[in-house]
Amino acid sequence: SLQSLGSGPCACAAVAAMPSPGPPHDSGPQPGLPGLPWPLLLFLPGGAAGMTVREPEEPPSMEHCRSPASDIVRENCRPGSPSSEWDVNGAGASSIQGFATQASYAPGERVDFKVKTDSATYRFDIYRLGWYGGLGARQ
């Protein structure tokens, strides 16, 4: 188990558990971060009269980070980690599976994990989910 750290409630954490030793498997950036807008292309047969094509919306301004209104806003203004570090494709590796026993933890609260693997050793990389400049999580 681990102790949760930081200030304010942690709404959710992405946990990547990997067999050790060795670096984590990096399959490169994965498109489609959950909760973030991505371009959608539709190919329609024939002419689509009356269709309007718009540019993607601008990302939210970071001006609110100059004087954060709350601890949550302050936390989400921190730099994030690229999704290539924390995003899990599908169910992840079949050689190791695991999860935290709760979905949310308060600062200082004990965090327990359930892990299934044949490996004798493994490590936890824990990421807090949030805006983080559009990256979606930070370690």
Helices and strands as residue ranges (DSSP letters): E 2-3, E 13-19, G 63-65, H 71-76, H 83-86, E 96-100, E 110-111, E 113-117, E 122-129, G 132-134, E 137-138
